């Protein structure tokens, strides 16, 4: 099963770094990550970085959100990482698309 992650550029996440982090994590047993090019027209939210996870089964949005949050904590030790929100939609071909954005909720200072 293919899972696409569309990452908001405001998060300033390098897709190749995120894919490497995923592939070096415990999640690599469940799914392999790779960067995939995509046109802005492919996604309803405009310009996004796209990461592809190939898995044998469905991956819950909570797993993705926790992984991204933990990644930020490791990347910015001693700082308050941004809060992310993950929205899941289904593409016309039936594959899940995780939209990862900086949360509009109040960020802690």
ABEGO torsion letter per residue (X at the ends): XBBBBBBBAAAGBBAAAAAAAAAABAAAAABBBBBBBBBAAABAAEBBBBBBBBBABBBBAAAAAAAAAAAAAAABBGBBBBBBBBBBBBBAAGBBBBBBBBBABBBBX
